[in-house]
Amino acid sequence: MPAIRQIQLGKNGLTESFIGNLKHHFDTCKNVKISVLKSCCRDREEIKKINDEILEKLGNNYTSRIIGYTIVVKKWRREMR
């Protein structure tokens, strides 16, 4: 089982398929690195907004950290049912 997965966020931005793909990666690992490409944005404030939107769409069981132009998202516990 890989410890961390990497995906890229490009010019299409946050689409439903990107979020679905992100959720699919969390089925097999706990950490995902999202590389924000130049075609998406290069503004730190915009990356913070993208980060907030990702966490909003994923739910309460995820935390994230911005390192440069990379967002590291971690699933920190199992979902409550």
C-alpha positions as CSV (number, residue, x, y, z in Angstrom):
1,M,0.0,0.0,0.0
2,P,1.6,3.3,-1.1
3,A,2.1,5.8,1.7
4,I,1.4,8.8,-0.4
5,R,-0.2,9.5,-3.8
6,Q,0.4,12.5,-6.1
7,I,-2.1,14.2,-8.4
8,Q,-2.0,17.4,-10.3
9,L,-4.5,20.3,-10.4
10,G,-4.4,21.9,-13.8
11,K,-6.2,24.5,-15.9
12,N,-9.6,22.9,-15.4
13,G,-9.5,23.7,-11.7
14,L,-11.6,21.9,-9.1
15,T,-14.1,19.8,-11.1
16,E,-16.4,17.1,-9.8
17,S,-14.2,14.5,-11.5
18,F,-11.1,15.8,-9.7
19,I,-12.8,15.6,-6.3
20,G,-14.0,12.1,-7.2
21,N,-10.5,11.1,-8.2
22,L,-9.2,12.5,-4.9
23,K,-11.7,10.6,-2.9
24,H,-10.8,7.4,-4.8
25,H,-7.2,7.9,-3.8
26,F,-8.1,8.0,-0.1
27,D,-9.6,4.4,-0.5
28,T,-6.0,3.1,-0.7
29,C,-3.8,5.6,1.2
30,K,-4.0,8.3,3.9
31,N,-2.0,11.1,2.3
32,V,-2.4,12.8,-1.1
33,K,-0.1,15.5,-2.5
34,I,-1.8,17.9,-4.9
35,S,0.6,19.8,-7.2
36,V,-0.9,23.0,-8.3
37,L,0.3,23.7,-11.8
38,K,1.1,27.1,-13.4
39,S,-1.9,26.7,-15.7
40,C,-4.2,26.7,-12.6
41,C,-2.8,29.6,-10.6
42,R,0.4,31.0,-9.1
43,D,-1.2,33.2,-6.5
44,R,-0.8,32.2,-2.8
45,E,-4.2,33.6,-1.9
46,E,-5.8,31.7,-4.7
47,I,-4.2,28.5,-3.5
48,K,-5.5,29.1,0.0
49,K,-9.0,29.4,-1.5
50,I,-8.6,26.2,-3.5
51,N,-7.4,24.5,-0.3
52,D,-10.5,25.6,1.7
53,E,-12.8,24.5,-1.1
54,I,-11.1,21.0,-1.3
55,L,-11.6,20.6,2.5
56,E,-15.2,21.8,2.3
57,K,-16.0,19.2,-0.4
58,L,-14.2,16.3,1.3
59,G,-15.7,16.8,4.7
60,N,-14.6,16.9,8.4
61,N,-12.3,13.9,8.4
62,Y,-9.5,15.6,6.4
63,T,-6.8,18.2,7.2
64,S,-4.4,19.9,4.8
65,R,-1.2,21.9,4.7
66,I,0.2,24.1,1.9
67,I,3.9,23.8,1.2
68,G,5.0,26.0,-1.7
69,Y,2.7,25.2,-4.6
70,T,1.7,21.8,-3.2
71,I,-1.3,21.0,-1.0
72,V,-0.8,17.9,1.2
73,V,-4.2,16.4,2.3
74,K,-4.4,13.8,5.1
75,K,-7.3,11.6,6.1
76,W,-7.0,11.5,9.9
77,R,-9.7,9.1,11.0
78,R,-12.4,6.9,9.8
79,E,-15.8,8.4,8.9
80,M,-18.4,8.2,11.6
81,R,-21.6,6.3,10.5
